[in-house]
Amino acid sequence: MKWISTMCVFFMGIAFAHPEKEQPILYYSDDCDINILPDAGPAVRGDWNAFLTADFIYWTVRQDGMAYAVSGAGTNVSGRVHGMDWTWDPGFKVGLGVNLPHDGWSLFAQYTWIQTSISDTTTQAVPEATPGNPAPLTSLIPYWMTNGSTPVLTKAKAAWNVHYNNLTLNLGRNAYMSQYMKLRLFAGLHAAWIDQDYKVNYTPQTGNHRRLDLSQDFWGIGLRTGMDNTFQFTKCFSFFADLALSLLWGEFDLSRKETSIKPATGDSHTVLNTGASPHTAEPVVNVAAGLRYDTWFSEDRFHFALQAGWEHSLWILHNEVIKNLNEPDHSGDLYLQGLTIKARFDF
């Protein structure tokens, strides 16, 4: 029976050495003092606790698959694929938010607008015939195979116009993860309207001129989620890094028209006129990073922030223009990037 006494002493020792502690299970609490992750604001003393934002953006809007002509075809001279001459354009954002009276949650809506209009022109004389080869050598040819032929060009011109409208609405909470790090997780809605017009004019060595008109209008609405990170290294200055992911369900309104024009008279006739309206899911990725300055004044009843950073917006496989069967794949991503300067005022 000695072994039974030994086992009893052993288990009693374990029980007294590691007493069980009753931990409360908190699924929900009305106790306002329970604050595992403290609210990081920014907030002000007042009844409204609303805020306004205004952004100046200086972005470049680009899209894959926008080439329009190819040089160096049929010759020993090295050529290249001619694409658009991308530019930088100003735009803006405006936002309205409110800090809700519940655990530091905030609701924020923002609208973004930018428009770009770019063009590019390529000219090239047809190479002269060489002895023993009286046929002219091809050099500049269309990238878009209008009317099913490949003429030798002396001039090619392309123009692209984009109207970008973007609207987001999110609900989130900004909280301290540590003494110097703040994190705002959010989720909400995302809507967009993006209209594009792409026109290409081809001037061949002989024959009628060709004109290609491609139109792509998109609307979509879906869900958006992400996080806004802030690394506070002084009371007023911080570094921010933001990420947002969206998936929009929307519709493309596509059209393609090809026209043949007589150079002598200017008379034209339509060679092709078609369209499509496919529905699709559009994934979008937004990232931004930069520096921010915060200050409070008038006994903390007002807050002002100024930040500057670099922003990217990627619309995956957004180029859905109608292609001919013999044309190369012109699909690609739409992406916007550039400088963003934001001002925020809380009252």
C-alpha positions in Angstrom: 0.0 0.0 0.0 3.1 2.2 0.2 2.9 3.0 -3.6 -0.7 4.2 -3.2 0.3 6.7 -0.5 3.2 7.8 -2.8 0.8 8.5 -5.7 -1.6 10.4 -3.6 1.1 12.7 -2.3 2.4 13.2 -5.9 -1.0 14.3 -7.3 -1.8 16.5 -4.3 1.5 18.2 -4.8 0.6 18.9 -8.4 -2.8 20.2 -7.5 -1.4 22.6 -4.9 1.5 23.7 -7.0 -0.7 24.6 -10.0 -4.0 25.8 -8.7 -6.7 26.4 -11.3 -7.6 30.0 -11.9 -11.0 30.9 -13.0 -10.9 33.2 -16.1 -14.0 35.1 -17.1 -15.2 34.4 -20.6 -16.1 37.7 -22.2 -18.1 37.4 -25.4 -19.5 40.9 -25.0 -19.3 43.6 -22.3 -20.9 46.9 -21.6 -18.0 47.9 -19.4 -16.4 50.9 -21.1 -13.2 50.4 -19.0 -12.4 47.1 -20.8 -10.0 48.3 -23.5 -7.6 45.6 -24.6 -6.5 47.6 -27.7 -6.8 51.3 -26.8 -8.5 53.6 -29.3 -5.8 55.4 -31.4 -8.1 58.2 -32.9 -7.5 60.7 -34.0 -10.4 62.3 -32.1 -11.3 65.7 -30.7 -13.3 67.0 -27.8 -16.7 68.0 -29.1 -20.1 66.8 -30.1 -19.6 66.2 -33.8 -16.3 64.4 -34.0 -16.5 64.5 -37.8 -13.6 65.1 -40.2 -13.1 66.2 -43.8 -10.2 65.2 -46.2 -9.0 66.7 -49.4 -6.2 65.2 -51.6 -4.2 66.5 -54.5 -3.0 63.7 -56.7 -0.5 63.8 -59.5 -0.7 60.4 -61.1 0.2 58.6 -64.3 -2.6 56.4 -65.7 -1.3 53.5 -67.8 -2.6 50.3 -69.3 -1.0 47.2 -70.8 -1.7 46.2 -74.4 -1.9 49.8 -75.8 0.7 49.4 -78.7 -0.5 50.6 -82.1 2.2 50.0 -84.7 5.3 47.9 -85.3 8.4 49.0 -87.2 11.2 46.9 -88.7 8.9 44.4 -90.4 10.4 42.8 -93.5 13.8 44.6 -93.3 17.2 44.0 -91.8 16.9 47.2 -89.7 15.9 46.7 -86.1 12.5 48.1 -85.3 10.3 48.3 -82.2 6.8 48.1 -81.0 5.3 51.6 -80.7 3.1 52.4 -77.7 1.6 55.4 -76.0 3.6 58.4 -74.7 2.4 58.3 -71.1 1.9 61.5 -69.2 1.3 62.7 -65.6 -2.0 64.4 -64.8 -3.5 66.1 -61.7 -6.6 64.9 -60.0 -8.3 65.0 -56.6 -9.9 63.1 -53.8 -12.5 64.3 -51.3 -13.6 62.5 -48.2 -16.1 62.7 -45.3 -15.9 60.7 -42.1 -17.3 60.5 -38.6 -15.9 59.0 -35.4 -18.8 56.9 -34.0 -19.6 57.0 -30.3 -18.9 53.3 -29.9 -15.4 51.9 -29.0 -13.5 54.2 -31.4 -15.1 53.0 -34.6 -15.1 55.4 -37.6 -17.1 55.6 -40.9 -15.3 57.1 -43.9 -16.4 57.8 -47.5 -14.0 59.0 -50.3 -14.3 59.9 -53.9 -11.4 59.9 -56.4 -11.4 61.6 -59.8 -8.7 61.8 -62.5 -8.7 62.2 -66.3 -6.0 61.6 -68.8 -5.8 62.2 -72.6 -2.6 61.1 -74.3 -1.5 60.4 -77.9 1.5 59.2 -79.9 2.4 59.4 -83.6 4.9 57.4 -85.6 6.0 58.3 -89.2 8.4 56.4 -91.4 9.1 56.5 -95.1 8.8 53.3 -97.0 12.3 51.9 -97.8 13.3 52.3 -101.4 13.6 49.3 -103.7 17.1 47.8 -104.1 18.7 46.5 -107.3 17.3 43.0 -108.0 14.5 43.5 -105.6 12.0 46.0 -107.2 9.3 45.3 -104.7 9.2 47.8 -101.8 10.3 46.5 -98.5 7.9 46.7 -95.6 8.9 48.5 -92.5 6.0 50.0 -90.5 2.8 47.9 -90.1 -0.3 48.1 -88.0 -0.4 46.4 -84.6 -4.2 46.2 -84.9 -5.1 44.2 -88.0 -7.9 46.4 -89.4 -9.9 44.9 -92.2 -7.9 41.7 -92.1 -4.9 43.1 -94.0 -1.3 44.3 -93.2 -0.6 47.4 -95.3 2.8 49.2 -95.4 2.3 52.4 -93.4 3.8 55.9 -93.7 2.1 57.2 -90.6 0.3 55.8 -87.5 -1.4 57.8 -84.8 -3.1 56.7 -81.6 -5.0 58.6 -78.9 -6.3 57.3 -75.5 -8.8 59.1 -73.2 -9.7 57.8 -69.7 -12.2 59.1 -67.2 -11.6 57.5 -63.8 -14.2 57.8 -61.0 -13.8 55.8 -57.8 -15.9 55.7 -54.6 -15.2 53.8 -51.4 -17.0 53.5 -48.0 -15.5 51.7 -45.1 -16.1 51.1 -41.4 -13.0 50.5 -39.2 -11.3 51.0 -35.9 -7.8 52.5 -35.3 -6.1 50.9 -32.3 -2.7 50.9 -30.6 -0.9 47.6 -31.2 2.1 48.9 -29.2 3.4 52.1 -27.9 4.5 53.3 -31.3 2.4 51.3 -33.7 -1.3 51.9 -34.7 -3.4 49.7 -36.9 -6.8 50.4 -38.5 -8.6 47.4 -39.9 -11.6 48.2 -42.1 -14.1 46.7 -44.4 -16.7 48.3 -46.6 -17.9 48.9 -50.2 -16.2 49.9 -53.4 -17.8 51.3 -56.6 -16.1 52.6 -59.8 -16.9 54.0 -63.2 -14.0 54.0 -65.7 -14.6 55.1 -69.3 -12.0 54.6 -72.1 -11.8 55.6 -75.7 -8.9 54.4 -77.9 -8.6 55.7 -81.5 -5.9 54.7 -84.1 -5.4 56.1 -87.5 -3.3 54.4 -90.1 -2.0 56.1 -93.3 -0.8 53.4 -95.8 1.6 53.9 -98.7 -1.2 53.1 -101.1 -4.9 52.6 -100.7 -7.5 53.9 -98.3 -6.7 55.2 -94.8 -7.9 53.1 -91.9 -9.4 54.2 -88.6 -10.0 52.1 -85.6 -12.4 53.2 -82.7 -12.3 51.1 -79.5 -14.5 52.0 -76.6 -14.5 50.4 -73.1 -16.8 51.6 -70.4 -16.8 49.8 -67.0 -19.0 50.1 -63.9 -18.7 47.8 -60.9 -19.5 47.5 -57.2 -18.2 45.1 -54.6 -16.5 44.6 -51.2 -13.3 46.2 -50.0 -11.1 45.4 -47.0 -7.7 46.3 -45.8 -5.5 47.9 -43.1 -3.9 51.3 -42.5 -0.6 51.0 -40.5 0.9 54.0 -38.7 4.4 54.0 -37.1 4.5 56.9 -34.7 8.2 57.9 -34.1 7.4 61.4 -32.5 4.3 63.0 -31.0 3.5 64.7 -34.3 5.4 62.8 -37.0 4.7 59.3 -38.3 5.2 56.9 -41.2 2.1 55.3 -42.7 1.7 52.2 -44.9 -1.8 51.3 -46.2 -3.1 48.3 -48.1 -6.6 47.7 -49.5 -8.1 44.8 -51.5 -11.3 44.9 -53.5 -13.4 42.6 -55.6 -16.0 44.3 -57.8 -18.8 42.7 -59.7 -19.4 44.8 -62.8 -20.1 45.1 -66.5 -18.1 46.2 -69.5 -19.7 48.0 -72.4 -17.4 47.3 -75.3 -17.6 48.5 -78.9 -15.3 48.2 -82.0 -15.7 50.2 -85.2 -13.4 50.1 -88.2 -13.7 52.6 -91.0 -12.0 52.9 -94.5 -11.5 56.4 -95.8 -10.6 57.5 -99.3 -7.7 60.0 -99.1 -8.7 61.9 -102.2 -12.4 62.6 -101.4 -12.6 61.9 -97.6 -15.5 59.5 -98.3 -15.7 56.7 -95.7 -17.5 53.5 -95.2 -17.8 51.2 -92.2 -15.9 47.9 -92.4 -16.8 46.6 -89.0 -19.2 47.7 -86.3 -19.7 45.4 -83.3 -20.0 45.4 -79.5 -20.4 43.3 -76.4 -21.5 43.7 -72.7 -19.8 41.0 -70.6 -20.1 40.8 -66.8 -17.1 40.0 -64.8 -15.4 40.2 -61.4 -12.6 42.8 -61.2 -9.9 42.5 -58.5 -8.2 45.7 -57.4 -5.2 46.3 -55.2 -4.3 49.6 -53.5 -1.1 50.4 -51.7 0.3 53.6 -50.3 3.1 54.8 -48.1 4.5 58.1 -46.9 4.9 60.6 -44.0 2.3 62.2 -41.9 2.1 65.3 -39.5 -0.6 65.6 -36.8 -1.4 68.5 -34.6 -4.2 69.4 -32.1 -5.2 72.9 -31.2 -7.8 75.0 -29.4 -7.8 72.8 -26.3 -7.9 69.6 -28.4 -11.3 70.6 -30.0 -9.7 70.5 -33.5 -7.2 68.3 -35.2 -5.3 68.9 -38.4 -3.1 66.3 -40.4 -1.0 66.7 -43.5 0.6 63.8 -45.2 2.5 63.1 -48.5 3.2 59.7 -50.0 3.3 57.5 -53.0 0.2 55.5 -54.1 -0.5 52.6 -56.4 -3.8 51.3 -57.7 -3.8 48.1 -59.8 -6.8 46.9 -61.7 -6.0 43.4 -62.7 -6.7 42.4 -66.4 -8.8 45.5 -66.9 -8.1 45.8 -70.6 -11.1 44.0 -72.2 -11.3 45.7 -75.6 -12.6 43.6 -78.5 -9.9 41.9 -80.5 -9.8 40.2 -83.9 -8.9 36.5 -84.1 -5.6 37.2 -85.9 -4.5 40.0 -83.6 -2.0 39.5 -80.7 -3.3 39.5 -77.2 -3.9 43.1 -76.1 -5.2 42.3 -72.6 -3.4 43.7 -69.6 -3.7 45.6 -66.3 -4.8 49.2 -65.7 -2.6 50.9 -63.1 -2.5 54.3 -61.6 0.4 55.6 -59.5 1.9 58.8 -58.3 2.2 61.5 -55.6 -0.7 62.0 -53.2 -0.9 64.9 -50.7 -3.7 64.7 -48.2 -5.1 67.2 -45.7 -7.4 66.2 -42.9 -9.5 68.4 -40.5 -11.3 67.0 -37.5 -14.0 69.1 -35.7 
